[in-house]
Amino acid sequence: MPMFEYSCNACSFRFEKLQKSAEAGKVECPACGSADVKKELSTFSSSAGSSSGSCAPAPGGG
């Protein structure tokens, strides 16, 4: 199940929700209960790379 980020248009609360695609239109703000929410652009991270973007050889493997 993917994680989505939302912001509430009624109270400005930001929250995340694990959601099946079939539940896409059934999101309510957990703070105020409003259904007037907007899906936000989510960010993600990966542990596969380094922050410098360079590739380093594996330890012990030359």
MARTOR-319694 format. One record per atom (N, C-alpha, C): atom name; x, y, z; residue number from 1. Coordinates in nm, 2 decimals. Layout:
REM MARTOR-319694
+------+--------+--------+--------+-----+
: atom :     px :     py :     pz : seq :
+------+--------+--------+--------+-----+
:   CA :      X :      Y :      Z : NUM :
...
+------+--------+--------+--------+-----+
//
This chain:
REM MARTOR-319694
+------+--------+--------+--------+-----+
: atom :     px :     py :     pz : seq :
+------+--------+--------+--------+-----+
:    N :   0.08 :  -0.12 :   0.00 :   1 :
:   CA :   0.00 :   0.00 :   0.00 :   1 :
:    C :   0.09 :   0.12 :   0.00 :   1 :
:    N :   0.06 :   0.22 :  -0.09 :   2 :
:   CA :   0.14 :   0.34 :  -0.09 :   2 :
:    C :   0.10 :   0.44 :   0.02 :   2 :
:    N :   0.20 :   0.52 :   0.06 :   3 :
:   CA :   0.18 :   0.63 :   0.16 :   3 :
:    C :   0.16 :   0.76 :   0.08 :   3 :
:    N :   0.05 :   0.83 :   0.12 :   4 :
:   CA :   0.02 :   0.96 :   0.05 :   4 :
:    C :   0.02 :   1.07 :   0.16 :   4 :
:    N :   0.06 :   1.19 :   0.12 :   5 :
:   CA :   0.06 :   1.30 :   0.20 :   5 :
:    C :  -0.06 :   1.39 :   0.16 :   5 :
:    N :  -0.13 :   1.45 :   0.26 :   6 :
:   CA :  -0.24 :   1.53 :   0.24 :   6 :
:    C :  -0.23 :   1.66 :   0.33 :   6 :
:    N :  -0.30 :   1.76 :   0.28 :   7 :
:   CA :  -0.32 :   1.88 :   0.37 :   7 :
:    C :  -0.47 :   1.91 :   0.37 :   7 :
:    N :  -0.52 :   1.95 :   0.49 :   8 :
:   CA :  -0.66 :   1.98 :   0.50 :   8 :
:    C :  -0.68 :   2.13 :   0.47 :   8 :
:    N :  -0.78 :   2.15 :   0.38 :   9 :
:   CA :  -0.81 :   2.29 :   0.34 :   9 :
:    C :  -0.89 :   2.36 :   0.45 :   9 :
:    N :  -0.95 :   2.29 :   0.54 :  10 :
:   CA :  -1.03 :   2.35 :   0.64 :  10 :
:    C :  -0.95 :   2.40 :   0.76 :  10 :
:    N :  -0.85 :   2.32 :   0.81 :  11 :
:   CA :  -0.77 :   2.35 :   0.92 :  11 :
:    C :  -0.62 :   2.36 :   0.90 :  11 :
:    N :  -0.57 :   2.33 :   0.78 :  12 :
:   CA :  -0.43 :   2.34 :   0.74 :  12 :
:    C :  -0.35 :   2.23 :   0.80 :  12 :
:    N :  -0.41 :   2.13 :   0.86 :  13 :
:   CA :  -0.33 :   2.02 :   0.91 :  13 :
:    C :  -0.27 :   1.93 :   0.80 :  13 :
:    N :  -0.14 :   1.89 :   0.81 :  14 :
:   CA :  -0.08 :   1.80 :   0.72 :  14 :
:    C :  -0.07 :   1.67 :   0.78 :  14 :
:    N :  -0.10 :   1.56 :   0.70 :  15 :
:   CA :  -0.09 :   1.43 :   0.75 :  15 :
:    C :  -0.06 :   1.33 :   0.64 :  15 :
:    N :  -0.02 :   1.21 :   0.68 :  16 :
:   CA :   0.01 :   1.10 :   0.59 :  16 :
:    C :  -0.09 :   0.99 :   0.61 :  16 :
:    N :  -0.11 :   0.91 :   0.50 :  17 :
:   CA :  -0.21 :   0.80 :   0.51 :  17 :
:    C :  -0.17 :   0.69 :   0.42 :  17 :
:    N :  -0.16 :   0.57 :   0.48 :  18 :
:   CA :  -0.14 :   0.45 :   0.40 :  18 :
:    C :  -0.28 :   0.42 :   0.34 :  18 :
:    N :  -0.28 :   0.40 :   0.20 :  19 :
:   CA :  -0.41 :   0.39 :   0.14 :  19 :
:    C :  -0.41 :   0.30 :   0.02 :  19 :
:    N :  -0.51 :   0.22 :   0.00 :  20 :
:   CA :  -0.53 :   0.14 :  -0.12 :  20 :
:    C :  -0.58 :   0.23 :  -0.22 :  20 :
:    N :  -0.56 :   0.20 :  -0.35 :  21 :
:   CA :  -0.61 :   0.28 :  -0.46 :  21 :
:    C :  -0.76 :   0.29 :  -0.46 :  21 :
:    N :  -0.83 :   0.19 :  -0.41 :  22 :
:   CA :  -0.97 :   0.19 :  -0.41 :  22 :
:    C :  -1.03 :   0.29 :  -0.31 :  22 :
:    N :  -0.95 :   0.33 :  -0.21 :  23 :
:   CA :  -0.99 :   0.42 :  -0.11 :  23 :
:    C :  -0.96 :   0.57 :  -0.14 :  23 :
:    N :  -0.92 :   0.60 :  -0.27 :  24 :
:   CA :  -0.87 :   0.73 :  -0.30 :  24 :
:    C :  -0.96 :   0.84 :  -0.27 :  24 :
:    N :  -1.09 :   0.83 :  -0.28 :  25 :
:   CA :  -1.18 :   0.94 :  -0.26 :  25 :
:    C :  -1.24 :   0.94 :  -0.12 :  25 :
:    N :  -1.18 :   0.86 :  -0.03 :  26 :
:   CA :  -1.24 :   0.85 :   0.11 :  26 :
:    C :  -1.14 :   0.90 :   0.22 :  26 :
:    N :  -1.08 :   1.01 :   0.20 :  27 :
:   CA :  -0.99 :   1.06 :   0.29 :  27 :
:    C :  -1.05 :   1.18 :   0.37 :  27 :
:    N :  -1.04 :   1.17 :   0.51 :  28 :
:   CA :  -1.08 :   1.27 :   0.59 :  28 :
:    C :  -0.97 :   1.32 :   0.68 :  28 :
:    N :  -0.96 :   1.44 :   0.72 :  29 :
:   CA :  -0.86 :   1.50 :   0.81 :  29 :
:    C :  -0.87 :   1.44 :   0.95 :  29 :
:    N :  -0.77 :   1.38 :   1.00 :  30 :
:   CA :  -0.77 :   1.32 :   1.13 :  30 :
:    C :  -0.79 :   1.43 :   1.24 :  30 :
:    N :  -0.75 :   1.55 :   1.21 :  31 :
:   CA :  -0.76 :   1.66 :   1.32 :  31 :
:    C :  -0.90 :   1.71 :   1.33 :  31 :
:    N :  -0.97 :   1.74 :   1.21 :  32 :
:   CA :  -1.10 :   1.81 :   1.22 :  32 :
:    C :  -1.21 :   1.73 :   1.16 :  32 :
:    N :  -1.18 :   1.62 :   1.09 :  33 :
:   CA :  -1.28 :   1.54 :   1.02 :  33 :
:    C :  -1.33 :   1.59 :   0.89 :  33 :
:    N :  -1.28 :   1.70 :   0.84 :  34 :
:   CA :  -1.32 :   1.75 :   0.71 :  34 :
:    C :  -1.28 :   1.66 :   0.59 :  34 :
:    N :  -1.36 :   1.65 :   0.49 :  35 :
:   CA :  -1.32 :   1.57 :   0.37 :  35 :
:    C :  -1.26 :   1.66 :   0.27 :  35 :
:    N :  -1.24 :   1.79 :   0.30 :  36 :
:   CA :  -1.19 :   1.89 :   0.21 :  36 :
:    C :  -1.04 :   1.88 :   0.22 :  36 :
:    N :  -0.97 :   1.78 :   0.16 :  37 :
:   CA :  -0.83 :   1.76 :   0.17 :  37 :
:    C :  -0.77 :   1.76 :   0.03 :  37 :
:    N :  -0.64 :   1.79 :   0.03 :  38 :
:   CA :  -0.57 :   1.80 :  -0.10 :  38 :
:    C :  -0.45 :   1.71 :  -0.09 :  38 :
:    N :  -0.43 :   1.62 :  -0.19 :  39 :
:   CA :  -0.31 :   1.54 :  -0.19 :  39 :
:    C :  -0.19 :   1.62 :  -0.23 :  39 :
:    N :  -0.08 :   1.61 :  -0.15 :  40 :
:   CA :   0.04 :   1.68 :  -0.17 :  40 :
:    C :   0.14 :   1.60 :  -0.25 :  40 :
:    N :   0.24 :   1.67 :  -0.30 :  41 :
:   CA :   0.35 :   1.61 :  -0.37 :  41 :
:    C :   0.44 :   1.55 :  -0.26 :  41 :
:    N :   0.46 :   1.42 :  -0.26 :  42 :
:   CA :   0.54 :   1.35 :  -0.16 :  42 :
:    C :   0.69 :   1.35 :  -0.20 :  42 :
:    N :   0.77 :   1.35 :  -0.10 :  43 :
:   CA :   0.91 :   1.33 :  -0.12 :  43 :
:    C :   0.95 :   1.19 :  -0.07 :  43 :
:    N :   1.06 :   1.14 :  -0.11 :  44 :
:   CA :   1.10 :   1.01 :  -0.07 :  44 :
:    C :   1.25 :   1.00 :  -0.06 :  44 :
:    N :   1.30 :   0.91 :   0.01 :  45 :
:   CA :   1.44 :   0.90 :   0.03 :  45 :
:    C :   1.48 :   0.75 :  -0.01 :  45 :
:    N :   1.61 :   0.74 :  -0.04 :  46 :
:   CA :   1.66 :   0.61 :  -0.08 :  46 :
:    C :   1.79 :   0.59 :  -0.01 :  46 :
:    N :   1.81 :   0.48 :   0.05 :  47 :
:   CA :   1.94 :   0.45 :   0.12 :  47 :
:    C :   2.04 :   0.39 :   0.03 :  47 :
:    N :   2.01 :   0.38 :  -0.10 :  48 :
:   CA :   2.10 :   0.31 :  -0.20 :  48 :
:    C :   2.21 :   0.40 :  -0.24 :  48 :
:    N :   2.20 :   0.53 :  -0.23 :  49 :
:   CA :   2.30 :   0.63 :  -0.28 :  49 :
:    C :   2.36 :   0.71 :  -0.17 :  49 :
:    N :   2.46 :   0.79 :  -0.21 :  50 :
:   CA :   2.52 :   0.88 :  -0.11 :  50 :
:    C :   2.47 :   1.02 :  -0.14 :  50 :
:    N :   2.49 :   1.11 :  -0.05 :  51 :
:   CA :   2.45 :   1.25 :  -0.07 :  51 :
:    C :   2.53 :   1.32 :  -0.17 :  51 :
:    N :   2.65 :   1.28 :  -0.20 :  52 :
:   CA :   2.74 :   1.34 :  -0.30 :  52 :
:    C :   2.71 :   1.30 :  -0.44 :  52 :
:    N :   2.64 :   1.19 :  -0.45 :  53 :
:   CA :   2.61 :   1.14 :  -0.59 :  53 :
:    C :   2.72 :   1.06 :  -0.65 :  53 :
:    N :   2.83 :   1.04 :  -0.58 :  54 :
:   CA :   2.94 :   0.97 :  -0.64 :  54 :
:    C :   2.93 :   0.82 :  -0.60 :  54 :
:    N :   2.99 :   0.74 :  -0.68 :  55 :
:   CA :   2.99 :   0.59 :  -0.65 :  55 :
:    C :   3.12 :   0.56 :  -0.58 :  55 :
:    N :   3.11 :   0.49 :  -0.48 :  56 :
:   CA :   3.23 :   0.44 :  -0.40 :  56 :
:    C :   3.24 :   0.29 :  -0.41 :  56 :
:    N :   3.36 :   0.23 :  -0.42 :  57 :
:   CA :   3.37 :   0.09 :  -0.43 :  57 :
:    C :   3.33 :   0.03 :  -0.29 :  57 :
:    N :   3.28 :  -0.09 :  -0.29 :  58 :
:   CA :   3.24 :  -0.16 :  -0.17 :  58 :
:    C :   3.36 :  -0.19 :  -0.09 :  58 :
:    N :   3.36 :  -0.19 :   0.04 :  59 :
:   CA :   3.47 :  -0.22 :   0.12 :  59 :
:    C :   3.52 :  -0.36 :   0.09 :  59 :
:    N :   3.65 :  -0.38 :   0.07 :  60 :
:   CA :   3.71 :  -0.51 :   0.05 :  60 :
:    C :   3.69 :  -0.56 :  -0.10 :  60 :
:    N :   3.62 :  -0.49 :  -0.18 :  61 :
:   CA :   3.60 :  -0.53 :  -0.32 :  61 :
:    C :   3.66 :  -0.43 :  -0.41 :  61 :
:    N :   3.76 :  -0.47 :  -0.48 :  62 :
:   CA :   3.84 :  -0.37 :  -0.56 :  62 :
:    C :   3.81 :  -0.38 :  -0.70 :  62 :
+------+--------+--------+--------+-----+
//
